[in-house]
Amino acid sequence: MMYWYDHDLDGWGYAWMSIGMVLFWGLLIAGFVILVRLAMRPDPSSMNRRELVAEQLLAERFARGEIDEKEYTDRLATLRRHLTAGHS
């Protein structure tokens, strides 16, 4: 009743087991990294919020009299040009 003597792992068995372990952990770590990157990616709607916040700050400076109308329109045009170029 010696069933297990013929079923030991030989050199190739250990090699395949090691390769399988490296592949398993590599795929697990790669999947974790991909999930973290997807979670940290900014959503497109946040870009719209950034535009509004930047324009609101500029409008507040204009309303307080920190900048004149020409500077306000120039900066607003530059801001909108820069932000729309970033979306493309």
N, C-alpha and C positions, 0 to 999 in steps of 0.2 A: 504494500500500500504506500508506495513512494511516488506520489503523483507530482510533486513540485520540483523534483530534481531536473526534469527536462524543460522546465519553463522559466529558468532564470534569464535575466537580461544579460545579453552579451555586450560587446563594445558598441555595436550599432544601436542597440536598444537604449543605452545611456545617451548616445549622441542624439537620437531622435527625441528623447525625453528632454534633454537640455535645449534643443532647438525649439521644441514646443513650448517650454517654459519661457524662453526669451521672447518668442512671438506673442504669447499670451500677455505677458507684462508690457511688452511694447505697444500692443493694441489697446490695452487698458489705459496706459498713460497717454497715448495719442488721443484716445476718445475723451479723456478728462481735459486735456489741453484744448481740444476743439470746443468742448462745451463751455469752458471758461472764456475762450475768445468770443464765442457767440453771445455769451451773457454780457461781456464787456463792450460789445459793439454798440455805438450810439445809434439810436433809432432815427429814421428820417424826420420824424415830427419834431425832434429836438432841434434840428436845423432851423425850422420855421420859428421856434421859440427864441432861438439865438438872434435871428433877424429882428424879431419884434423887440427884444430887450435892447439890442444895440440902437435901433431907431428910437426907442423910447428915451434912452439915455441922451441921445443927441437932441431930441426934442426938448427934454428938460433943461439941458444946457442953453438952448436957444430961448426958452421961456424965462430962464433966470437972467438972461442978458449977458451970459458969459461969451457968447459968440454972436456975430451979426448974421443977417439974412444970407449974404453971399457965402460966408463960410459954412453956414448951415446947409445950403443947397449943394455946395461943392462936396462937402463931407457926406451928405446923404447920397448923392450920385455915386461917389467913390465906394461907399459902403454897399450900396445895392449892386453895383457892377462887380465888386469883389465877391459878394455872397452868391450872386447868380453864376459866376464863373466857377465857384466851388461846387455847385450842384451838378454841373455838366460833366 
